[in-house]
């Protein structure tokens, strides 16, 4: 894989581990997003990669938030150019969409603080394992902005409109335990267990047939935005695609010959 300035990459079997390094506060910025997009392209193209784990390289910090200094410059440009922002999607959106469309299962190993753009990046991945330490949330309103990396949409889908509005309009963040209780993250563990927990999940998910994984993700992420009749057609077509795979033939026959229940195959 390509050498990166802000990303450290390593392989553990079928899992690619990506550590974001931008000390001292591990801010997200345009350069990091460009590298993340390139890394995602390489991971998706590599048939040996079944799972991607993203974590932070600074102790106690996943990503503090997007670099506000960079945003100040962008705000000045925006005031001078009223049409700015109406064109193509931002790099964070592109990164999330390409991974959601792929067979690669993505896991945020949130090793500490994740606010603003850091929280949005984690929300855009398939799974979130959060440290018990460090705040999680979208406080952009406190600096006159709104969450612009998908946060308003994903918060509302995960929390419902009422709770999403409460947190975003107040600019409040939550601790790990509260994030888990609200359903913003899948699990909270002690800081030293975040990456091992994420890797164990990646290893288990890597055993699943990739075409089934890809199509299940698409049914949830893409079809979920369509009217119900359209989503059912989308799901039905996806089902028959999996039926035609060699994995389905092999695994169904193995189940018929096994004494174990389906959830233990």
Residue pairs with C-beta under 8 A, 6 or more apart in sequence:
1 9
1 39
1 42
2 38
2 39
2 42
4 35
4 38
4 39
5 31
5 35
6 20
6 21
6 22
6 31
6 32
6 35
7 18
7 19
7 20
7 21
7 32
7 35
7 36
7 39
8 18
8 19
8 21
8 57
9 16
9 17
9 18
9 19
9 39
10 16
10 17
11 17
11 49
12 199
12 202
13 203
13 206
14 48
14 49
14 50
14 51
14 202
14 203
14 206
15 49
15 50
15 51
15 52
15 53
15 199
15 202
15 203
15 206
16 43
16 46
16 49
16 51
16 52
16 53
17 53
17 55
17 195
17 199
18 36
18 39
18 52
18 53
18 54
18 55
19 54
19 55
19 56
19 57
20 26
20 28
20 32
20 36
20 54
20 55
20 56
20 57
20 62
20 63
21 57
21 58
22 28
22 29
22 32
22 57
22 58
23 57
23 58
24 58
25 58
25 61
25 64
26 56
26 57
26 58
26 61
26 62
26 63
26 64
26 118
27 63
27 64
27 65
27 66
27 67
28 63
28 65
28 66
28 67
28 92
28 116
28 117
28 118
28 121
29 66
29 67
29 70
30 70
30 91
33 90
33 91
33 92
33 95
34 91
36 91
36 95
37 91
37 94
37 95
37 98
40 52
40 95
40 98
40 99
41 98
43 49
43 52
43 104
44 98
44 99
44 102
44 103
44 104
49 104
50 103
50 104
50 105
50 202
50 205
50 206
50 210
50 213
51 104
51 105
51 106
51 107
51 202
51 203
51 205
51 206
52 99
52 104
52 105
52 106
52 107
52 202
53 106
53 107
53 109
53 195
53 198
53 199
53 202
54 106
54 107
54 108
54 109
54 121
54 125
55 62
55 108
55 109
55 110
55 111
55 194
55 195
55 198
56 62
56 63
56 110
56 111
56 112
56 118
58 112
59 111
59 112
60 111
60 112
60 113
60 131
60 133
60 134
60 191
61 111
61 112
61 113
61 134
62 108
62 109
62 110
62 111
62 112
62 113
62 114
62 118
62 122
62 134
63 113
63 114
63 115
63 117
63 118
63 121
64 113
64 115
64 116
64 118
65 115
65 116
65 117
65 118
65 119
65 139
66 116
66 117
66 118
66 149
68 143
71 145
77 84
78 84
78 85
89 97
90 148
90 149
92 117
92 120
92 121
92 124
92 149
92 150
93 149
93 150
95 121
95 124
96 121
96 124
96 125
96 150
99 106
99 124
99 125
100 124
100 126
100 217
100 218
100 221
100 222
101 214
101 217
101 218
101 221
101 222
102 214
102 217
103 210
103 211
103 213
103 214
103 217
105 126
105 127
105 202
105 205
105 206
105 213
105 217
106 125
106 126
106 127
107 125
107 126
107 127
107 128
107 129
107 198
107 201
107 202
108 114
108 121
108 122
108 125
108 127
108 128
108 129
108 198
109 129
109 194
109 195
109 197
109 198
110 122
110 128
110 129
110 130
110 131
110 134
110 136
110 185
110 194
111 131
111 134
111 191
111 194
111 195
112 131
112 133
112 134
112 191
113 134
113 135
113 136
114 121
114 122
114 130
114 134
114 135
114 136
115 135
115 136
115 137
115 138
115 139
115 173
116 138
116 139
116 140
116 147
116 149
116 151
117 149
119 136
119 137
119 138
119 147
119 151
120 138
120 147
120 149
120 150
120 151
120 154
121 149
122 128
122 136
122 185
123 150
123 151
123 154
123 155
123 158
123 184
124 149
124 150
124 154
126 217
127 186
127 198
127 201
128 184
128 185
128 186
129 185
129 186
129 187
129 188
129 189
129 194
129 197
129 198
129 201
130 136
130 176
130 179
130 180
130 185
130 187
130 188
130 189
130 194
131 176
131 188
131 189
131 190
131 191
131 194
132 175
132 176
132 177
132 188
132 189
132 190
132 191
133 176
133 191
134 175
134 176
135 173
135 174
135 175
136 173
136 174
136 175
136 176
136 179
136 184
136 185
137 167
137 172
137 173
137 174
137 179
138 147
138 151
138 155
138 167
138 168
138 171
138 173
139 171
139 172
139 173
140 146
140 147
140 148
140 151
140 168
140 171
141 168
141 169
141 170
141 171
142 171
146 152
146 168
147 155
147 168
151 168
152 164
152 168
155 164
155 167
155 168
155 184
156 164
158 164
158 182
158 183
158 184
159 167
159 182
159 183
159 184
163 182
166 172
167 173
167 174
174 182
174 184
176 185
176 188
177 188
179 185
179 188
180 186
180 187
180 188
187 197
189 197
205 213
209 242
209 245
209 247
209 248
209 251
211 241
211 242
211 245
211 247
212 242
212 245
212 247
212 248
215 238
215 241
215 242
216 238
218 234
218 238
219 231
219 234
219 235
219 238
222 234
223 230
223 231
223 234
223 235
224 231
226 234
242 248
251 265
254 265
255 262
255 265
258 265
